Amino acid sequence: MRFLAFFSLALVSCDQSEPVEPAADQAVWEKPDTEKWAPIQFGGEGAVEWNDGVLHFDPGVEMTGSRYDGGVPTVPFEVRLETRKIAGSDFFCGLTFPVDSHDACATLIVGGWGGGTLGISSIDGMDASENETTSYHNFKDNQWYAIRVRVESDRISTWIDGEELINVGIEGREIGLRSGSIELCAPFGLAAFQTEAEFKGLEWRSLTD
């Protein structure tokens, strides 16, 4: 009986010491102010408008985009959103975000180079179609995709519909934006290339303890 009592007490003690969930999962998600999103003047861009919490991009001659001009997250952080392609054959989600500092940024490209390329631009001078983050997918028109990006000092991870598709170490590597119009999205912005696209539910959270 003494053994059983001791064993039961040990089980209770072990159960109480286990955290309910990882600390990162307890962090509060924050929604950026929709009024602080500013359409980007790329030249030849399509119309940008909010409607019932959905950000809509008409296709442009090249890029259409919007930059967040309020306070943006600092590393480490996570950002999540839903996005879909309505029509077009190039990337429908170009999410630009800060890496390490607001002077260093990267872009997650979803649906680039003909509509199927996923990757991060740029790593060691190689863009989303050239580095180890590159993969190919059949992104369907009018289907919402849940995107989540985690940015840490030494790593960038990306999930689509709950599946981790990118997990790349960045410590000691050159991380930066592809040269060109995408630089206007920094430090935090969204863009699409010759594609009608929509975004909703964008929010972020700090992963700092």
ZADO-1210 file (C-alpha; in nm, 4 decimals, padded with zeros to 6 digits):
<atoms>
<atom x="00.0000" y="00.0000" z="00.0000" code="MET" pos="1"/>
<atom x="00.2836" y="00.2385" z="00.0833" code="ARG" pos="2"/>
<atom x="00.4325" y="00.1675" z="-00.2602" code="PHE" pos="3"/>
<atom x="00.0992" y="00.2363" z="-00.4330" code="LEU" pos="4"/>
<atom x="00.0526" y="00.5611" z="-00.2427" code="ALA" pos="5"/>
<atom x="00.4052" y="00.6740" z="-00.3340" code="PHE" pos="6"/>
<atom x="00.3544" y="00.5741" z="-00.6983" code="PHE" pos="7"/>
<atom x="00.0261" y="00.7679" z="-00.7201" code="SER" pos="8"/>
<atom x="00.1879" y="01.0760" z="-00.5657" code="LEU" pos="9"/>
<atom x="00.4727" y="01.0543" z="-00.8168" code="ALA" pos="10"/>
<atom x="00.2265" y="01.0424" z="-01.1060" code="LEU" pos="11"/>
<atom x="00.0462" y="01.3524" z="-00.9800" code="VAL" pos="12"/>
<atom x="00.3755" y="01.5380" z="-00.9341" code="SER" pos="13"/>
<atom x="00.4931" y="01.4496" z="-01.2864" code="CYS" pos="14"/>
<atom x="00.1616" y="01.5548" z="-01.4384" code="ASP" pos="15"/>
<atom x="00.1708" y="01.8925" z="-01.2651" code="GLN" pos="16"/>
<atom x="00.5240" y="01.9642" z="-01.3887" code="SER" pos="17"/>
<atom x="00.4338" y="01.9242" z="-01.7576" code="GLU" pos="18"/>
<atom x="00.3470" y="02.2499" z="-01.9390" code="PRO" pos="19"/>
<atom x="00.0061" y="02.2589" z="-02.1024" code="VAL" pos="20"/>
<atom x="00.1576" y="02.3769" z="-02.4312" code="GLU" pos="21"/>
<atom x="00.4824" y="02.5328" z="-02.5570" code="PRO" pos="22"/>
<atom x="00.5362" y="02.8922" z="-02.4487" code="ALA" pos="23"/>
<atom x="00.5373" y="03.0107" z="-02.8107" code="ALA" pos="24"/>
<atom x="00.1837" y="02.8807" z="-02.8566" code="ASP" pos="25"/>
<atom x="00.0674" y="03.0957" z="-02.5649" code="GLN" pos="26"/>
<atom x="00.1830" y="03.4205" z="-02.7269" code="ALA" pos="27"/>
<atom x="-00.0934" y="03.6606" z="-02.8259" code="VAL" pos="28"/>
<atom x="-00.1640" y="03.7108" z="-03.1953" code="TRP" pos="29"/>
<atom x="-00.1945" y="04.0755" z="-03.3005" code="GLU" pos="30"/>
<atom x="-00.3855" y="04.2075" z="-03.5999" code="LYS" pos="31"/>
<atom x="-00.2247" y="04.5012" z="-03.7821" code="PRO" pos="32"/>
<atom x="-00.4422" y="04.8074" z="-03.8380" code="ASP" pos="33"/>
<atom x="-00.5998" y="04.7878" z="-04.1845" code="THR" pos="34"/>
<atom x="-00.5827" y="05.1684" z="-04.2138" code="GLU" pos="35"/>
<atom x="-00.2029" y="05.1538" z="-04.2036" code="LYS" pos="36"/>
<atom x="-00.1730" y="04.9457" z="-04.5209" code="TRP" pos="37"/>
<atom x="-00.0617" y="05.1695" z="-04.8085" code="ALA" pos="38"/>
<atom x="-00.0842" y="05.0764" z="-05.1794" code="PRO" pos="39"/>
<atom x="00.2601" y="05.0684" z="-05.3391" code="ILE" pos="40"/>
<atom x="00.3273" y="05.2820" z="-05.6453" code="GLN" pos="41"/>
<atom x="00.5207" y="05.0332" z="-05.8579" code="PHE" pos="42"/>
<atom x="00.4081" y="05.1865" z="-06.1857" code="GLY" pos="43"/>
<atom x="00.1405" y="04.9959" z="-06.3769" code="GLY" pos="44"/>
<atom x="00.0067" y="04.8427" z="-06.0559" code="GLU" pos="45"/>
<atom x="-00.3518" y="04.7190" z="-06.0237" code="GLY" pos="46"/>
<atom x="-00.6118" y="04.8524" z="-05.7811" code="ALA" pos="47"/>
<atom x="-00.5783" y="04.7681" z="-05.4109" code="VAL" pos="48"/>
<atom x="-00.8805" y="04.7691" z="-05.1822" code="GLU" pos="49"/>
<atom x="-01.0165" y="04.6304" z="-04.8565" code="TRP" pos="50"/>
<atom x="-01.3624" y="04.4742" z="-04.8490" code="ASN" pos="51"/>
<atom x="-01.5039" y="04.3094" z="-04.5342" code="ASP" pos="52"/>
<atom x="-01.1579" y="04.2319" z="-04.3993" code="GLY" pos="53"/>
<atom x="-01.0247" y="04.0967" z="-04.7296" code="VAL" pos="54"/>
<atom x="-00.7390" y="04.2732" z="-04.9113" code="LEU" pos="55"/>
<atom x="-00.7907" y="04.2499" z="-05.2876" code="HIS" pos="56"/>
<atom x="-00.5269" y="04.3048" z="-05.5570" code="PHE" pos="57"/>
<atom x="-00.6235" y="04.3559" z="-05.9195" code="ASP" pos="58"/>
<atom x="-00.3555" y="04.2335" z="-06.1611" code="PRO" pos="59"/>
<atom x="-00.0999" y="04.4902" z="-06.2685" code="GLY" pos="60"/>
<atom x="00.1277" y="04.5282" z="-06.5668" code="VAL" pos="61"/>
<atom x="00.3820" y="04.3731" z="-06.3325" code="GLU" pos="62"/>
<atom x="00.3421" y="04.3950" z="-05.9545" code="MET" pos="63"/>
<atom x="00.0571" y="04.5085" z="-05.7345" code="THR" pos="64"/>
<atom x="00.1214" y="04.5434" z="-05.3640" code="GLY" pos="65"/>
<atom x="00.0635" y="04.7037" z="-05.0277" code="SER" pos="66"/>
<atom x="00.3096" y="04.7935" z="-04.7512" code="ARG" pos="67"/>
<atom x="00.2333" y="04.8133" z="-04.3811" code="TYR" pos="68"/>
<atom x="00.3383" y="05.1553" z="-04.2549" code="ASP" pos="69"/>
<atom x="00.2752" y="05.0922" z="-03.8860" code="GLY" pos="70"/>
<atom x="00.4962" y="04.9154" z="-03.6349" code="GLY" pos="71"/>
<atom x="00.6137" y="04.5770" z="-03.7606" code="VAL" pos="72"/>
<atom x="00.7283" y="04.2682" z="-03.5684" code="PRO" pos="73"/>
<atom x="01.0874" y="04.2109" z="-03.4645" code="THR" pos="74"/>
<atom x="01.2741" y="03.8810" z="-03.4604" code="VAL" pos="75"/>
<atom x="01.1763" y="03.6286" z="-03.3328" code="PRO" pos="76"/>
<atom x="00.8156" y="03.6313" z="-03.4520" code="PHE" pos="77"/>
<atom x="00.5502" y="03.4429" z="-03.6455" code="GLU" pos="78"/>
<atom x="00.3085" y="03.5736" z="-03.9044" code="VAL" pos="79"/>
<atom x="00.0075" y="03.3958" z="-04.0475" code="ARG" pos="80"/>
<atom x="-00.2533" y="03.4739" z="-04.3110" code="LEU" pos="81"/>
<atom x="-00.4763" y="03.3171" z="-04.5729" code="GLU" pos="82"/>
<atom x="-00.4296" y="03.3911" z="-04.9403" code="THR" pos="83"/>
<atom x="-00.5716" y="03.2811" z="-05.2727" code="ARG" pos="84"/>
<atom x="-00.5138" y="03.3297" z="-05.6434" code="LYS" pos="85"/>
<atom x="-00.8214" y="03.4321" z="-05.8391" code="ILE" pos="86"/>
<atom x="-00.6606" y="03.4559" z="-06.1829" code="ALA" pos="87"/>
<atom x="-00.3082" y="03.4732" z="-06.3185" code="GLY" pos="88"/>
<atom x="-00.0010" y="03.2609" z="-06.3766" code="SER" pos="89"/>
<atom x="00.2611" y="03.4073" z="-06.1448" code="ASP" pos="90"/>
<atom x="00.3012" y="03.4567" z="-05.7713" code="PHE" pos="91"/>
<atom x="-00.0153" y="03.5476" z="-05.5834" code="PHE" pos="92"/>
<atom x="00.1554" y="03.5953" z="-05.2478" code="CYS" pos="93"/>
<atom x="00.4854" y="03.7728" z="-05.2058" code="GLY" pos="94"/>
<atom x="00.5179" y="03.8264" z="-04.8307" code="LEU" pos="95"/>
<atom x="00.8103" y="04.0530" z="-04.7412" code="THR" pos="96"/>
<atom x="00.9202" y="04.0505" z="-04.3775" code="PHE" pos="97"/>
<atom x="01.2130" y="04.1658" z="-04.1619" code="PRO" pos="98"/>
<atom x="01.4980" y="03.9285" z="-04.0867" code="VAL" pos="99"/>
<atom x="01.7331" y="04.0158" z="-03.8001" code="ASP" pos="100"/>
<atom x="01.6654" y="04.3879" z="-03.8429" code="SER" pos="101"/>
<atom x="01.4393" y="04.6106" z="-04.0505" code="HIS" pos="102"/>
<atom x="01.7354" y="04.6778" z="-04.2785" code="ASP" pos="103"/>
<atom x="01.7502" y="04.3091" z="-04.3748" code="ALA" pos="104"/>
<atom x="01.4368" y="04.1554" z="-04.5248" code="CYS" pos="105"/>
<atom x="01.3330" y="03.8491" z="-04.7217" code="ALA" pos="106"/>
<atom x="01.0296" y="03.7554" z="-04.9305" code="THR" pos="107"/>
<atom x="00.8269" y="03.4357" z="-04.9262" code="LEU" pos="108"/>
<atom x="00.7127" y="03.3698" z="-05.2837" code="ILE" pos="109"/>
<atom x="00.4027" y="03.1534" z="-05.3308" code="VAL" pos="110"/>
<atom x="00.3163" y="03.0549" z="-05.6876" code="GLY" pos="111"/>
<atom x="00.6023" y="03.2190" z="-05.8758" code="GLY" pos="112"/>
<atom x="00.7691" y="03.1345" z="-06.2076" code="TRP" pos="113"/>
<atom x="00.4626" y="03.0076" z="-06.3906" code="GLY" pos="114"/>
<atom x="00.2393" y="02.9589" z="-06.0880" code="GLY" pos="115"/>
<atom x="00.3916" y="02.6671" z="-05.8982" code="GLY" pos="116"/>
<atom x="00.7146" y="02.7780" z="-05.7292" code="THR" pos="117"/>
<atom x="00.7463" y="02.8215" z="-05.3533" code="LEU" pos="118"/>
<atom x="01.0591" y="02.9633" z="-05.1941" code="GLY" pos="119"/>
<atom x="01.2357" y="03.2496" z="-05.0189" code="ILE" pos="120"/>
<atom x="01.4207" y="03.5341" z="-05.1899" code="SER" pos="121"/>
<atom x="01.7037" y="03.5836" z="-05.1432" code="SER" pos="122"/>
<atom x="01.9593" y="03.3637" z="-04.9693" code="ILE" pos="123"/>
<atom x="02.3269" y="03.4133" z="-05.0527" code="ASP" pos="124"/>
<atom x="02.2206" y="03.6044" z="-05.3631" code="GLY" pos="125"/>
<atom x="01.9955" y="03.3239" z="-05.4910" code="MET" pos="126"/>
<atom x="01.6247" y="03.3877" z="-05.5273" code="ASP" pos="127"/>
<atom x="01.3225" y="03.1701" z="-05.4491" code="ALA" pos="128"/>
<atom x="01.3648" y="02.9620" z="-05.7644" code="SER" pos="129"/>
<atom x="01.7350" y="02.8911" z="-05.7102" code="GLU" pos="130"/>
<atom x="01.8070" y="02.8024" z="-05.3461" code="ASN" pos="131"/>
<atom x="01.7336" y="02.5118" z="-05.1117" code="GLU" pos="132"/>
<atom x="01.3918" y="02.6522" z="-05.0159" code="THR" pos="133"/>
<atom x="01.2601" y="02.5955" z="-05.3690" code="THR" pos="134"/>
<atom x="00.9749" y="02.3496" z="-05.4185" code="SER" pos="135"/>
<atom x="00.6919" y="02.3116" z="-05.6694" code="TYR" pos="136"/>
<atom x="00.3190" y="02.2838" z="-05.6050" code="HIS" pos="137"/>
<atom x="-00.0145" y="02.2868" z="-05.7835" code="ASN" pos="138"/>
<atom x="-00.1712" y="02.6013" z="-05.6406" code="PHE" pos="139"/>
<atom x="-00.5338" y="02.6106" z="-05.7508" code="LYS" pos="140"/>
<atom x="-00.7391" y="02.9144" z="-05.8450" code="ASP" pos="141"/>
<atom x="-00.9930" y="03.0366" z="-05.5880" code="ASN" pos="142"/>
<atom x="-00.8614" y="02.8102" z="-05.3127" code="GLN" pos="143"/>
<atom x="-00.7597" y="02.9685" z="-04.9830" code="TRP" pos="144"/>
<atom x="-00.4201" y="02.8609" z="-04.8486" code="TYR" pos="145"/>
<atom x="-00.3213" y="02.9072" z="-04.4845" code="ALA" pos="146"/>
<atom x="00.0342" y="03.0435" z="-04.4647" code="ILE" pos="147"/>
<atom x="00.2450" y="03.0607" z="-04.1487" code="ARG" pos="148"/>
<atom x="00.6020" y="03.1928" z="-04.1358" code="VAL" pos="149"/>
<atom x="00.8316" y="03.1744" z="-03.8337" code="ARG" pos="150"/>
<atom x="01.1368" y="03.4019" z="-03.8352" code="VAL" pos="151"/>
<atom x="01.4150" y="03.3368" z="-03.5854" code="GLU" pos="152"/>
<atom x="01.7669" y="03.4766" z="-03.5672" code="SER" pos="153"/>
<atom x="01.9094" y="03.1611" z="-03.7235" code="ASP" pos="154"/>
<atom x="01.6172" y="03.0076" z="-03.9131" code="ARG" pos="155"/>
<atom x="01.3124" y="03.0702" z="-04.1320" code="ILE" pos="156"/>
<atom x="01.0307" y="02.8147" z="-04.1367" code="SER" pos="157"/>
<atom x="00.7130" y="02.8113" z="-04.3444" code="THR" pos="158"/>
<atom x="00.3955" y="02.6040" z="-04.3299" code="TRP" pos="159"/>
<atom x="00.1139" y="02.5868" z="-04.5841" code="ILE" pos="160"/>
<atom x="-00.2112" y="02.4321" z="-04.4652" code="ASP" pos="161"/>
<atom x="-00.0241" y="02.2962" z="-04.1632" code="GLY" pos="162"/>
<atom x="00.2523" y="02.1224" z="-04.3601" code="GLU" pos="163"/>
<atom x="00.6068" y="02.2462" z="-04.3049" code="GLU" pos="164"/>
<atom x="00.7550" y="02.3110" z="-04.6486" code="LEU" pos="165"/>
<atom x="01.0507" y="02.5370" z="-04.5641" code="ILE" pos="166"/>
<atom x="01.2977" y="02.5036" z="-04.2773" code="ASN" pos="167"/>
<atom x="01.6211" y="02.6788" z="-04.3637" code="VAL" pos="168"/>
<atom x="01.9129" y="02.7856" z="-04.1488" code="GLY" pos="169"/>
<atom x="02.0217" y="03.1454" z="-04.2092" code="ILE" pos="170"/>
<atom x="02.2937" y="03.2012" z="-03.9504" code="GLU" pos="171"/>
<atom x="02.6033" y="03.3498" z="-04.1135" code="GLY" pos="172"/>
<atom x="02.4320" y="03.3759" z="-04.4522" code="ARG" pos="173"/>
<atom x="02.3487" y="03.6748" z="-04.6691" code="GLU" pos="174"/>
<atom x="01.9744" y="03.7394" z="-04.6515" code="ILE" pos="175"/>
<atom x="01.8205" y="04.0164" z="-04.8592" code="GLY" pos="176"/>
<atom x="01.5541" y="04.1144" z="-05.1078" code="LEU" pos="177"/>
<atom x="01.5770" y="04.0405" z="-05.4753" code="ARG" pos="178"/>
<atom x="01.6913" y="04.3577" z="-05.6492" code="SER" pos="179"/>
<atom x="01.4051" y="04.5540" z="-05.8024" code="GLY" pos="180"/>
<atom x="01.0502" y="04.6641" z="-05.7293" code="SER" pos="181"/>
<atom x="00.9987" y="04.4165" z="-05.4448" code="ILE" pos="182"/>
<atom x="01.2253" y="04.6393" z="-05.2350" code="GLU" pos="183"/>
<atom x="00.9340" y="04.8845" z="-05.2059" code="LEU" pos="184"/>
<atom x="00.7538" y="04.6262" z="-04.9903" code="CYS" pos="185"/>
<atom x="01.0106" y="04.6483" z="-04.7081" code="ALA" pos="186"/>
<atom x="01.0056" y="04.6102" z="-04.4187" code="PRO" pos="187"/>
<atom x="00.6649" y="04.4379" z="-04.4275" code="PHE" pos="188"/>
<atom x="00.4383" y="04.4056" z="-04.7272" code="GLY" pos="189"/>
<atom x="00.2381" y="04.1937" z="-04.9674" code="LEU" pos="190"/>
<atom x="00.2644" y="04.1739" z="-05.3451" code="ALA" pos="191"/>
<atom x="00.1405" y="03.9762" z="-05.6445" code="ALA" pos="192"/>
<atom x="00.2831" y="03.9632" z="-05.9968" code="PHE" pos="193"/>
<atom x="00.0402" y="03.9989" z="-06.2903" code="GLN" pos="194"/>
<atom x="-00.2114" y="03.8100" z="-06.0782" code="THR" pos="195"/>
<atom x="-00.5447" y="03.8859" z="-05.9131" code="GLU" pos="196"/>
<atom x="-00.5130" y="03.7821" z="-05.5501" code="ALA" pos="197"/>
<atom x="-00.6730" y="03.8161" z="-05.2084" code="GLU" pos="198"/>
<atom x="-00.5513" y="03.8065" z="-04.8489" code="PHE" pos="199"/>
<atom x="-00.7276" y="03.7810" z="-04.5149" code="LYS" pos="200"/>
<atom x="-00.6678" y="03.7044" z="-04.1483" code="GLY" pos="201"/>
<atom x="-00.3145" y="03.8444" z="-04.1384" code="LEU" pos="202"/>
<atom x="-00.1735" y="03.8636" z="-03.7867" code="GLU" pos="203"/>
<atom x="00.1574" y="03.8215" z="-03.6077" code="TRP" pos="204"/>
<atom x="00.2965" y="03.7412" z="-03.2654" code="ARG" pos="205"/>
<atom x="00.6265" y="03.7850" z="-03.0872" code="SER" pos="206"/>
<atom x="00.8135" y="03.4709" z="-02.9827" code="LEU" pos="207"/>
<atom x="01.0242" y="03.6531" z="-02.7254" code="THR" pos="208"/>
<atom x="01.0005" y="03.4916" z="-02.3821" code="ASP" pos="209"/>
</atoms>
